Amino acid sequence: MCLTTEALAVFLNLIIASSGMTMSEDRIIIHATDRDTHWVLAEGEWCTMAPQFDRFERVATLRQRTQ
């Protein structure tokens, strides 16, 4: 998932009160309660793999329940 710089700024303003954050020129790490989420600057947009990781975790949980 990728966002423009402006959209990411709006998103971060919404969540900043509830979690910490580490920033560098090309990476933002949001320190959430479940795990850290990394946003990386790529070709002018900020991208994260967080939705895919969430999906992988749900599938892994379902597989454990069926075994």
PyMOL Python script that loads the backbone (N, CA, C, O; Angstrom):
from pymol import cmd

cmd.read_pdbstr("""\
ATOM      1  N   MET A   1       0.853  -1.163   0.000  1.00  0.00           N
ATOM      2  CA  MET A   1       0.000   0.000   0.000  1.00  0.00           C
ATOM      3  C   MET A   1       0.898   1.225   0.000  1.00  0.00           C
ATOM      4  O   MET A   1       1.858   1.299   0.767  1.00  0.00           O
ATOM      5  N   CYS A   2       0.581   2.198  -0.872  1.00  0.00           N
ATOM      6  CA  CYS A   2       1.366   3.419  -0.952  1.00  0.00           C
ATOM      7  C   CYS A   2       0.466   4.644  -0.811  1.00  0.00           C
ATOM      8  O   CYS A   2      -0.693   4.635  -1.225  1.00  0.00           O
ATOM      9  N   LEU A   3       1.025   5.690  -0.222  1.00  0.00           N
ATOM     10  CA  LEU A   3       0.322   6.958  -0.047  1.00  0.00           C
ATOM     11  C   LEU A   3       1.212   8.099  -0.491  1.00  0.00           C
ATOM     12  O   LEU A   3       2.438   7.992  -0.461  1.00  0.00           O
ATOM     13  N   THR A   4       0.592   9.186  -0.900  1.00  0.00           N
ATOM     14  CA  THR A   4       1.362  10.390  -1.172  1.00  0.00           C
ATOM     15  C   THR A   4       1.880  10.945   0.147  1.00  0.00           C
ATOM     16  O   THR A   4       1.410  10.557   1.216  1.00  0.00           O
ATOM     17  N   THR A   5       2.834  11.839   0.073  1.00  0.00           N
ATOM     18  CA  THR A   5       3.365  12.465   1.288  1.00  0.00           C
ATOM     19  C   THR A   5       2.252  13.165   2.059  1.00  0.00           C
ATOM     20  O   THR A   5       2.200  13.079   3.286  1.00  0.00           O
ATOM     21  N   GLU A   6       1.363  13.856   1.351  1.00  0.00           N
ATOM     22  CA  GLU A   6       0.267  14.575   1.995  1.00  0.00           C
ATOM     23  C   GLU A   6      -0.687  13.622   2.707  1.00  0.00           C
ATOM     24  O   GLU A   6      -1.086  13.881   3.842  1.00  0.00           O
ATOM     25  N   ALA A   7      -1.056  12.522   2.053  1.00  0.00           N
ATOM     26  CA  ALA A   7      -1.960  11.546   2.663  1.00  0.00           C
ATOM     27  C   ALA A   7      -1.310  10.881   3.877  1.00  0.00           C
ATOM     28  O   ALA A   7      -1.977  10.657   4.887  1.00  0.00           O
ATOM     29  N   LEU A   8      -0.025  10.566   3.788  1.00  0.00           N
ATOM     30  CA  LEU A   8       0.671   9.973   4.926  1.00  0.00           C
ATOM     31  C   LEU A   8       0.707  10.950   6.097  1.00  0.00           C
ATOM     32  O   LEU A   8       0.540  10.538   7.245  1.00  0.00           O
ATOM     33  N   ALA A   9       0.919  12.230   5.829  1.00  0.00           N
ATOM     34  CA  ALA A   9       0.937  13.241   6.892  1.00  0.00           C
ATOM     35  C   ALA A   9      -0.403  13.295   7.617  1.00  0.00           C
ATOM     36  O   ALA A   9      -0.437  13.392   8.843  1.00  0.00           O
ATOM     37  N   VAL A  10      -1.499  13.235   6.880  1.00  0.00           N
ATOM     38  CA  VAL A  10      -2.834  13.226   7.501  1.00  0.00           C
ATOM     39  C   VAL A  10      -2.986  11.982   8.366  1.00  0.00           C
ATOM     40  O   VAL A  10      -3.445  12.071   9.505  1.00  0.00           O
ATOM     41  N   PHE A  11      -2.607  10.828   7.837  1.00  0.00           N
ATOM     42  CA  PHE A  11      -2.697   9.569   8.577  1.00  0.00           C
ATOM     43  C   PHE A  11      -1.877   9.628   9.858  1.00  0.00           C
ATOM     44  O   PHE A  11      -2.362   9.248  10.924  1.00  0.00           O
ATOM     45  N   LEU A  12      -0.648  10.098   9.763  1.00  0.00           N
ATOM     46  CA  LEU A  12       0.217  10.170  10.943  1.00  0.00           C
ATOM     47  C   LEU A  12      -0.339  11.134  11.986  1.00  0.00           C
ATOM     48  O   LEU A  12      -0.222  10.874  13.183  1.00  0.00           O
ATOM     49  N   ASN A  13      -0.938  12.233  11.557  1.00  0.00           N
ATOM     50  CA  ASN A  13      -1.547  13.165  12.510  1.00  0.00           C
ATOM     51  C   ASN A  13      -2.703  12.532  13.264  1.00  0.00           C
ATOM     52  O   ASN A  13      -2.975  12.908  14.404  1.00  0.00           O
ATOM     53  N   LEU A  14      -3.387  11.579  12.650  1.00  0.00           N
ATOM     54  CA  LEU A  14      -4.493  10.899  13.305  1.00  0.00           C
ATOM     55  C   LEU A  14      -4.013   9.913  14.360  1.00  0.00           C
ATOM     56  O   LEU A  14      -4.671   9.745  15.387  1.00  0.00           O
ATOM     57  N   ILE A  15      -2.886   9.261  14.130  1.00  0.00           N
ATOM     58  CA  ILE A  15      -2.448   8.203  15.036  1.00  0.00           C
ATOM     59  C   ILE A  15      -1.304   8.589  15.959  1.00  0.00           C
ATOM     60  O   ILE A  15      -0.976   7.822  16.864  1.00  0.00           O
ATOM     61  N   ILE A  16      -0.699   9.721  15.769  1.00  0.00           N
ATOM     62  CA  ILE A  16       0.519  10.072  16.512  1.00  0.00           C
ATOM     63  C   ILE A  16       0.304  10.088  18.024  1.00  0.00           C
ATOM     64  O   ILE A  16       1.229   9.785  18.777  1.00  0.00           O
ATOM     65  N   ALA A  17      -0.885  10.433  18.472  1.00  0.00           N
ATOM     66  CA  ALA A  17      -1.135  10.496  19.911  1.00  0.00           C
ATOM     67  C   ALA A  17      -1.112   9.112  20.555  1.00  0.00           C
ATOM     68  O   ALA A  17      -0.829   8.991  21.747  1.00  0.00           O
ATOM     69  N   SER A  18      -1.405   8.072  19.784  1.00  0.00           N
ATOM     70  CA  SER A  18      -1.515   6.744  20.378  1.00  0.00           C
ATOM     71  C   SER A  18      -0.259   5.890  20.249  1.00  0.00           C
ATOM     72  O   SER A  18      -0.182   4.825  20.863  1.00  0.00           O
ATOM     73  N   SER A  19       0.720   6.324  19.475  1.00  0.00           N
ATOM     74  CA  SER A  19       1.924   5.509  19.321  1.00  0.00           C
ATOM     75  C   SER A  19       3.130   6.398  19.041  1.00  0.00           C
ATOM     76  O   SER A  19       2.995   7.546  18.618  1.00  0.00           O
ATOM     77  N   GLY A  20       4.301   5.844  19.286  1.00  0.00           N
ATOM     78  CA  GLY A  20       5.531   6.573  19.012  1.00  0.00           C
ATOM     79  C   GLY A  20       5.948   6.390  17.567  1.00  0.00           C
ATOM     80  O   GLY A  20       5.368   5.594  16.828  1.00  0.00           O
ATOM     81  N   MET A  21       6.965   7.144  17.179  1.00  0.00           N
ATOM     82  CA  MET A  21       7.388   7.117  15.795  1.00  0.00           C
ATOM     83  C   MET A  21       8.873   7.442  15.708  1.00  0.00           C
ATOM     84  O   MET A  21       9.376   8.273  16.465  1.00  0.00           O
ATOM     85  N   THR A  22       9.576   6.786  14.785  1.00  0.00           N
ATOM     86  CA  THR A  22      10.967   7.072  14.471  1.00  0.00           C
ATOM     87  C   THR A  22      11.018   7.484  13.008  1.00  0.00           C
ATOM     88  O   THR A  22      10.421   6.829  12.153  1.00  0.00           O
ATOM     89  N   MET A  23      11.733   8.573  12.716  1.00  0.00           N
ATOM     90  CA  MET A  23      11.760   9.073  11.348  1.00  0.00           C
ATOM     91  C   MET A  23      13.189   9.260  10.847  1.00  0.00           C
ATOM     92  O   MET A  23      14.083   9.650  11.598  1.00  0.00           O
ATOM     93  N   SER A  24      13.382   8.973   9.562  1.00  0.00           N
ATOM     94  CA  SER A  24      14.610   9.330   8.864  1.00  0.00           C
ATOM     95  C   SER A  24      14.187   9.904   7.512  1.00  0.00           C
ATOM     96  O   SER A  24      12.993  10.046   7.245  1.00  0.00           O
ATOM     97  N   GLU A  25      15.141  10.229   6.674  1.00  0.00           N
ATOM     98  CA  GLU A  25      14.829  10.868   5.399  1.00  0.00           C
ATOM     99  C   GLU A  25      13.943  10.007   4.502  1.00  0.00           C
ATOM    100  O   GLU A  25      13.079  10.533   3.800  1.00  0.00           O
ATOM    101  N   ASP A  26      14.150   8.684   4.517  1.00  0.00           N
ATOM    102  CA  ASP A  26      13.410   7.818   3.603  1.00  0.00           C
ATOM    103  C   ASP A  26      12.657   6.685   4.298  1.00  0.00           C
ATOM    104  O   ASP A  26      12.245   5.727   3.642  1.00  0.00           O
ATOM    105  N   ARG A  27      12.472   6.781   5.620  1.00  0.00           N
ATOM    106  CA  ARG A  27      11.768   5.730   6.347  1.00  0.00           C
ATOM    107  C   ARG A  27      11.087   6.325   7.574  1.00  0.00           C
ATOM    108  O   ARG A  27      11.652   7.169   8.269  1.00  0.00           O
ATOM    109  N   ILE A  28       9.860   5.866   7.826  1.00  0.00           N
ATOM    110  CA  ILE A  28       9.125   6.218   9.045  1.00  0.00           C
ATOM    111  C   ILE A  28       8.704   4.907   9.690  1.00  0.00           C
ATOM    112  O   ILE A  28       8.110   4.049   9.037  1.00  0.00           O
ATOM    113  N   ILE A  29       9.007   4.755  10.955  1.00  0.00           N
ATOM    114  CA  ILE A  29       8.622   3.550  11.688  1.00  0.00           C
ATOM    115  C   ILE A  29       7.618   3.960  12.759  1.00  0.00           C
ATOM    116  O   ILE A  29       7.914   4.785  13.623  1.00  0.00           O
ATOM    117  N   ILE A  30       6.432   3.373  12.688  1.00  0.00           N
ATOM    118  CA  ILE A  30       5.397   3.625  13.679  1.00  0.00           C
ATOM    119  C   ILE A  30       5.454   2.486  14.688  1.00  0.00           C
ATOM    120  O   ILE A  30       5.335   1.316  14.325  1.00  0.00           O
ATOM    121  N   HIS A  31       5.636   2.835  15.949  1.00  0.00           N
ATOM    122  CA  HIS A  31       5.752   1.839  17.004  1.00  0.00           C
ATOM    123  C   HIS A  31       4.363   1.611  17.613  1.00  0.00           C
ATOM    124  O   HIS A  31       3.946   2.320  18.529  1.00  0.00           O
ATOM    125  N   ALA A  32       3.669   0.617  17.087  1.00  0.00           N
ATOM    126  CA  ALA A  32       2.318   0.289  17.549  1.00  0.00           C
ATOM    127  C   ALA A  32       2.378  -0.798  18.614  1.00  0.00           C
ATOM    128  O   ALA A  32       3.440  -1.362  18.877  1.00  0.00           O
ATOM    129  N   THR A  33       1.245  -1.083  19.216  1.00  0.00           N
ATOM    130  CA  THR A  33       1.220  -2.078  20.297  1.00  0.00           C
ATOM    131  C   THR A  33       1.481  -3.491  19.786  1.00  0.00           C
ATOM    132  O   THR A  33       2.139  -4.273  20.473  1.00  0.00           O
ATOM    133  N   ASP A  34       0.987  -3.841  18.603  1.00  0.00           N
ATOM    134  CA  ASP A  34       1.176  -5.196  18.071  1.00  0.00           C
ATOM    135  C   ASP A  34       2.559  -5.405  17.468  1.00  0.00           C
ATOM    136  O   ASP A  34       3.191  -6.437  17.692  1.00  0.00           O
ATOM    137  N   ARG A  35       3.027  -4.417  16.701  1.00  0.00           N
ATOM    138  CA  ARG A  35       4.340  -4.500  16.060  1.00  0.00           C
ATOM    139  C   ARG A  35       4.652  -3.160  15.403  1.00  0.00           C
ATOM    140  O   ARG A  35       3.780  -2.300  15.274  1.00  0.00           O
ATOM    141  N   ASP A  36       5.889  -2.997  14.996  1.00  0.00           N
ATOM    142  CA  ASP A  36       6.282  -1.787  14.277  1.00  0.00           C
ATOM    143  C   ASP A  36       5.824  -1.878  12.820  1.00  0.00           C
ATOM    144  O   ASP A  36       5.812  -2.954  12.221  1.00  0.00           O
ATOM    145  N   THR A  37       5.450  -0.732  12.269  1.00  0.00           N
ATOM    146  CA  THR A  37       5.074  -0.642  10.863  1.00  0.00           C
ATOM    147  C   THR A  37       6.049   0.298  10.177  1.00  0.00           C
ATOM    148  O   THR A  37       6.242   1.434  10.609  1.00  0.00           O
ATOM    149  N   HIS A  38       6.656  -0.180   9.113  1.00  0.00           N
ATOM    150  CA  HIS A  38       7.649   0.598   8.375  1.00  0.00           C
ATOM    151  C   HIS A  38       7.022   1.192   7.123  1.00  0.00           C
ATOM    152  O   HIS A  38       6.398   0.480   6.337  1.00  0.00           O
ATOM    153  N   TRP A  39       7.188   2.496   6.939  1.00  0.00           N
ATOM    154  CA  TRP A  39       6.819   3.202   5.711  1.00  0.00           C
ATOM    155  C   TRP A  39       8.120   3.626   5.046  1.00  0.00           C
ATOM    156  O   TRP A  39       8.969   4.253   5.680  1.00  0.00           O
ATOM    157  N   VAL A  40       8.281   3.285   3.766  1.00  0.00           N
ATOM    158  CA  VAL A  40       9.518   3.561   3.033  1.00  0.00           C
ATOM    159  C   VAL A  40       9.195   4.442   1.827  1.00  0.00           C
ATOM    160  O   VAL A  40       8.226   4.198   1.109  1.00  0.00           O
ATOM    161  N   LEU A  41      10.016   5.463   1.617  1.00  0.00           N
ATOM    162  CA  LEU A  41       9.841   6.350   0.469  1.00  0.00           C
ATOM    163  C   LEU A  41      10.320   5.636  -0.791  1.00  0.00           C
ATOM    164  O   LEU A  41      11.479   5.232  -0.886  1.00  0.00           O
ATOM    165  N   ALA A  42       9.408   5.484  -1.764  1.00  0.00           N
ATOM    166  CA  ALA A  42       9.734   4.794  -3.016  1.00  0.00           C
ATOM    167  C   ALA A  42       9.100   5.551  -4.174  1.00  0.00           C
ATOM    168  O   ALA A  42       7.876   5.606  -4.292  1.00  0.00           O
ATOM    169  N   GLU A  43       9.922   6.123  -5.016  1.00  0.00           N
ATOM    170  CA  GLU A  43       9.462   6.834  -6.211  1.00  0.00           C
ATOM    171  C   GLU A  43       8.431   7.914  -5.880  1.00  0.00           C
ATOM    172  O   GLU A  43       7.423   8.050  -6.574  1.00  0.00           O
ATOM    173  N   GLY A  44       8.686   8.673  -4.827  1.00  0.00           N
ATOM    174  CA  GLY A  44       7.833   9.801  -4.477  1.00  0.00           C
ATOM    175  C   GLY A  44       6.613   9.469  -3.642  1.00  0.00           C
ATOM    176  O   GLY A  44       5.852  10.370  -3.292  1.00  0.00           O
ATOM    177  N   GLU A  45       6.402   8.192  -3.310  1.00  0.00           N
ATOM    178  CA  GLU A  45       5.288   7.788  -2.455  1.00  0.00           C
ATOM    179  C   GLU A  45       5.821   7.004  -1.262  1.00  0.00           C
ATOM    180  O   GLU A  45       6.906   6.426  -1.311  1.00  0.00           O
ATOM    181  N   TRP A  46       5.040   6.999  -0.197  1.00  0.00           N
ATOM    182  CA  TRP A  46       5.395   6.258   1.008  1.00  0.00           C
ATOM    183  C   TRP A  46       4.648   4.933   0.998  1.00  0.00           C
ATOM    184  O   TRP A  46       3.420   4.909   0.916  1.00  0.00           O
ATOM    185  N   CYS A  47       5.385   3.831   1.080  1.00  0.00           N
ATOM    186  CA  CYS A  47       4.788   2.504   0.940  1.00  0.00           C
ATOM    187  C   CYS A  47       5.052   1.653   2.183  1.00  0.00           C
ATOM    188  O   CYS A  47       6.076   1.792   2.853  1.00  0.00           O
ATOM    189  N   THR A  48       4.092   0.766   2.466  1.00  0.00           N
ATOM    190  CA  THR A  48       4.231  -0.178   3.569  1.00  0.00           C
ATOM    191  C   THR A  48       3.703  -1.537   3.142  1.00  0.00           C
ATOM    192  O   THR A  48       2.855  -1.639   2.255  1.00  0.00           O
ATOM    193  N   MET A  49       4.204  -2.557   3.770  1.00  0.00           N
ATOM    194  CA  MET A  49       3.717  -3.920   3.546  1.00  0.00           C
ATOM    195  C   MET A  49       2.780  -4.349   4.680  1.00  0.00           C
ATOM    196  O   MET A  49       2.402  -5.519   4.744  1.00  0.00           O
ATOM    197  N   ALA A  50       2.403  -3.452   5.555  1.00  0.00           N
ATOM    198  CA  ALA A  50       1.598  -3.799   6.724  1.00  0.00           C
ATOM    199  C   ALA A  50       0.310  -4.554   6.380  1.00  0.00           C
ATOM    200  O   ALA A  50       0.014  -5.545   7.048  1.00  0.00           O
ATOM    201  N   PRO A  51      -0.472  -4.139   5.373  1.00  0.00           N
ATOM    202  CA  PRO A  51      -1.691  -4.906   5.070  1.00  0.00           C
ATOM    203  C   PRO A  51      -1.400  -6.360   4.690  1.00  0.00           C
ATOM    204  O   PRO A  51      -2.151  -7.262   5.061  1.00  0.00           O
ATOM    205  N   GLN A  52      -0.316  -6.585   3.951  1.00  0.00           N
ATOM    206  CA  GLN A  52       0.037  -7.949   3.576  1.00  0.00           C
ATOM    207  C   GLN A  52       0.460  -8.754   4.805  1.00  0.00           C
ATOM    208  O   GLN A  52       0.095  -9.923   4.935  1.00  0.00           O
ATOM    209  N   PHE A  53       1.226  -8.138   5.706  1.00  0.00           N
ATOM    210  CA  PHE A  53       1.635  -8.841   6.928  1.00  0.00           C
ATOM    211  C   PHE A  53       0.425  -9.201   7.773  1.00  0.00           C
ATOM    212  O   PHE A  53       0.374 -10.291   8.341  1.00  0.00           O
ATOM    213  N   ASP A  54      -0.554  -8.299   7.867  1.00  0.00           N
ATOM    214  CA  ASP A  54      -1.780  -8.599   8.609  1.00  0.00           C
ATOM    215  C   ASP A  54      -2.503  -9.790   8.000  1.00  0.00           C
ATOM    216  O   ASP A  54      -2.988 -10.661   8.722  1.00  0.00           O
ATOM    217  N   ARG A  55      -2.577  -9.831   6.689  1.00  0.00           N
ATOM    218  CA  ARG A  55      -3.226 -10.945   5.998  1.00  0.00           C
ATOM    219  C   ARG A  55      -2.477 -12.248   6.262  1.00  0.00           C
ATOM    220  O   ARG A  55      -3.100 -13.277   6.521  1.00  0.00           O
ATOM    221  N   PHE A  56      -1.144 -12.214   6.197  1.00  0.00           N
ATOM    222  CA  PHE A  56      -0.342 -13.412   6.463  1.00  0.00           C
ATOM    223  C   PHE A  56      -0.596 -13.930   7.876  1.00  0.00           C
ATOM    224  O   PHE A  56      -0.710 -15.139   8.082  1.00  0.00           O
ATOM    225  N   GLU A  57      -0.683 -13.037   8.836  1.00  0.00           N
ATOM    226  CA  GLU A  57      -0.925 -13.449  10.222  1.00  0.00           C
ATOM    227  C   GLU A  57      -2.295 -14.098  10.378  1.00  0.00           C
ATOM    228  O   GLU A  57      -2.432 -15.091  11.092  1.00  0.00           O
ATOM    229  N   ARG A  58      -3.305 -13.548   9.719  1.00  0.00           N
ATOM    230  CA  ARG A  58      -4.646 -14.141   9.807  1.00  0.00           C
ATOM    231  C   ARG A  58      -4.650 -15.543   9.209  1.00  0.00           C
ATOM    232  O   ARG A  58      -5.251 -16.456   9.775  1.00  0.00           O
ATOM    233  N   VAL A  59      -3.984 -15.721   8.070  1.00  0.00           N
ATOM    234  CA  VAL A  59      -3.911 -17.044   7.441  1.00  0.00           C
ATOM    235  C   VAL A  59      -3.157 -18.016   8.346  1.00  0.00           C
ATOM    236  O   VAL A  59      -3.584 -19.160   8.503  1.00  0.00           O
ATOM    237  N   ALA A  60      -2.064 -17.593   8.934  1.00  0.00           N
ATOM    238  CA  ALA A  60      -1.290 -18.465   9.827  1.00  0.00           C
ATOM    239  C   ALA A  60      -2.129 -18.878  11.034  1.00  0.00           C
ATOM    240  O   ALA A  60      -2.071 -20.031  11.460  1.00  0.00           O
ATOM    241  N   THR A  61      -2.898 -17.961  11.580  1.00  0.00           N
ATOM    242  CA  THR A  61      -3.759 -18.273  12.729  1.00  0.00           C
ATOM    243  C   THR A  61      -4.811 -19.294  12.333  1.00  0.00           C
ATOM    244  O   THR A  61      -5.075 -20.233  13.084  1.00  0.00           O
ATOM    245  N   LEU A  62      -5.413 -19.124  11.164  1.00  0.00           N
ATOM    246  CA  LEU A  62      -6.414 -20.089  10.689  1.00  0.00           C
ATOM    247  C   LEU A  62      -5.798 -21.472  10.485  1.00  0.00           C
ATOM    248  O   LEU A  62      -6.416 -22.484  10.816  1.00  0.00           O
ATOM    249  N   ARG A  63      -4.590 -21.517   9.945  1.00  0.00           N
ATOM    250  CA  ARG A  63      -3.926 -22.809   9.732  1.00  0.00           C
ATOM    251  C   ARG A  63      -3.639 -23.503  11.067  1.00  0.00           C
ATOM    252  O   ARG A  63      -3.787 -24.721  11.174  1.00  0.00           O
ATOM    253  N   GLN A  64      -3.235 -22.749  12.068  1.00  0.00           N
ATOM    254  CA  GLN A  64      -2.959 -23.347  13.373  1.00  0.00           C
ATOM    255  C   GLN A  64      -4.219 -23.916  13.990  1.00  0.00           C
ATOM    256  O   GLN A  64      -4.166 -24.955  14.649  1.00  0.00           O
ATOM    257  N   ARG A  65      -5.328 -23.274  13.796  1.00  0.00           N
ATOM    258  CA  ARG A  65      -6.607 -23.739  14.355  1.00  0.00           C
ATOM    259  C   ARG A  65      -7.081 -25.026  13.704  1.00  0.00           C
ATOM    260  O   ARG A  65      -7.767 -25.822  14.344  1.00  0.00           O
ATOM    261  N   THR A  66      -6.725 -25.247  12.428  1.00  0.00           N
ATOM    262  CA  THR A  66      -7.194 -26.436  11.725  1.00  0.00           C
ATOM    263  C   THR A  66      -6.274 -27.637  11.918  1.00  0.00           C
ATOM    264  O   THR A  66      -6.612 -28.746  11.503  1.00  0.00           O
ATOM    265  N   GLN A  67      -5.134 -27.431  12.532  1.00  0.00           N
ATOM    266  CA  GLN A  67      -4.202 -28.554  12.724  1.00  0.00           C
ATOM    267  C   GLN A  67      -4.416 -29.240  14.037  1.00  0.00           C
ATOM    268  O   GLN A  67      -3.716 -30.203  14.352  1.00  0.00           O
TER     269      GLN A  67
END
""", "prot")
cmd.dss("prot")
cmd.show_as("cartoon", "prot")
cmd.util.cbc("prot")
cmd.orient("prot")
